[in-house]
Structure formats: structure tokens, C-alpha cells
């Protein structure tokens, strides 16, 4: 993600998409850890809360990039 912050606007979108995909993978792995009782509910809740906030931020960034990169009709 650090690389995307220094790129020109038109080149950031693929990096943000990759970050979103990796965050989704993290969510799945966290859920598996919780379901297999490798992670207790309290820790799962705390980590999930942070992951959700990062997801909201990445989603907002991606939405902003796609709106900016659209060609006017």
C-alpha cells in the first residue's frame, strides 16, 4: 500500500484492488482461526474491528479512484 500512495492517480487502482483482495483473505483466515478455536472470541472481535475499519478505508479509497479515473461522457 505504501507504493500506491506515491504513484500517480491513474496507476493506484490496481494496487488498491490487490490490498482489498489480501484483506479479504485475512478476513477468511481470521474466521477459520476463530472457528477452529485457535483464536478466542474476544481477540477475534478486537482484530475484526480493526480489519473492518481498514476495509472501509480501502473501499473508500478505491471508490474515489474509480470516480476520478472515469472518462467524462
TABELGI-V69310 format. One line per field, one symbol per residue. ss: DSSP state (~ for helix, > for strand, _ for the rest). A space follows every 10 residues. Layout:
ss=???
//
This chain:
ss=_~~~~___~~ ~~~~~~~~~~ ~~~~~~~~~~ ~~~~~_____ ~~~~~~~~~~ ~~~~~~~~~~ ~~~~~~~~~_ ___
//
